[in-house]
Amino acid sequence: MSLTLAALFSAAGLFFGMLILFDVGRRIGIARLARDPGGVANGAGAVEGAVLGLLGLLLAFTFSGAASRFEARRHLITEEANAIGTAYLRLDLLPGDAQPQLRQLFRQYLDTRTETYRNAGDAPAENAKLADAVALQGQIWLKTLAACRRPEIPGHVAMLLIPALNEMIDITTTRAVATRNHPPRVILLLLAGLSLISALLAGYAMSGTKVRSWLYMVILAATMSLTLYVILDLEFPRLGLIRIDAADQTLIELRKSME
């Protein structure tokens, strides 16, 4: 099942679950009113306010974290493009006969890195591309070291080129970790659980009315469901509807400049 479908099913489940608990809470409140007409109002507002306050706080932190991670992943693509571009330009410091093979390896490496995260929904293909990139890193590193050790090469060439290669290689680990960085699953479960509890309490508080307030119920359930869906979509920006694929254009433009 794709992430989009999983997120939609989760949001739909929360939506209908909240509507059901609205009705359950209202029935509980009506039963309580039959036994104690003044008992529903006593303490219900304080409990409902506390739960809704906690829900709002958790929702704000979760959404803010998801949005921050989304932006960080997008900026990392630009940082990697800058790192590869800098290392590629510093190849000019090497002798002319050492440059063609390294430049070709850089082109292959950039093609591999561009394709890596396009296979985010296919773990074996993504892992294969990551392995190819690591192999190309090793070749670039060894050939660059060999070129820098040539006796006619000034010492400052290695001092400029090696750190640029280090940064180009290190950013791949940073991106891989950022891709796997998500909030603990218990946070999302707690968010869904508090949403259901708030629906139960809201239904209980509305038990004093003769007619169900469907507008209130649907708006609250839809708002919470949509927010949960957006949070899940932001956490997996290569799989859902909210994507960072447009940021790959930086790598594509860099590749064109290498021709």
Residue, then its C-alpha position, 0 to 999 in steps of 0.5 A: m500500500s502506498l503512503t498516500l493511501a495509508a495516510l488517507f485511510s488513517a485520516a478517514g479512520l480518525f474522521f469516522g472514529m471521531l464521529i462515532l465517539f461524538d455520538v457515544g459521548r452524547r448517548i452517555g451524557i443523555a443517560r447521565l441526564a436521565r439519572d442526574p439532570g444537573g450532573v453533566a455540566n459539573g466538571a465537564g468543561a474543565v476536563e474538556g478544556a484540559v484535554l483540548g488544550l493538551l491536544g492543541l499543544l501536541l498538535a502544534f509541536t507535531f506539525s511544527g516538527a514535520a514542517s521543519r524536517f520538510e524544509a531541512r530535507r529540501h535545503l540539504i538537496t541544495e547543500e549537496a548540489n553546492a558541495i558537488g559543484t565546489a568539488y567539481l570546480r576545484l578539479d581545475l587545480l589538477p593537471g589536465d591529464a588527470q581531469p577527464q576521468l575524474r570529471q566523468l566519474f563526477r557526472q556518473y556520481l551526480d546522475t546516481r545521486t539524482e536517481t537515488y531518492r526518486n526510488a523512495g517507494d522502492a527500497p531495493a532500488e534505492n539501496a542499490k543506488l546508494a551502494d552505487a554512489v558509495a562505490l563511485q565515492g571510493q573511486i573519486w577519492l582514490k583517484t583524487l588522492a593519487a593525482c594530489r600525490r604527484p610530485e609536480i602538484p603543489g601542496h595547496v591543491a590537496m588542501l583545497l580539493i580534499p576538504a571539498l571532497n570530504e564535504m561532498i561525501d559527508i552530505t550523503t550521510t546527512r541526507a540519509v539520516a534526515t530521510r529516516n528522521h521521523p517522530p516516534r510512532v507513539i506521538l502520532l498514536l497519542l495525537a490520534g487517541l487525544s482526538l478521539i477522547s476530545a470527540l467523546l468529551a465534546g459529545y458528552a458536553m453536547s448531550g443537553t441539546k435535543v438535536r445533534s450539532w452535525l456541523y460542529m461534529v463534522i468540522l472538528a473531525a474533518t479538521m483533525s483528520l486533515t491535519l493528521y494527513v498533512i503531518l504524515d505527508l510532510e514526514f514522507p515528502r518523496l511518497g505523498l502529495i506534498r513533495i520535494d521533487a522540485a528541489d532536485q532541479t538544482l542537481i539537474e541544472l548542475r548536471k547540465s552545467m557539467e557537459 
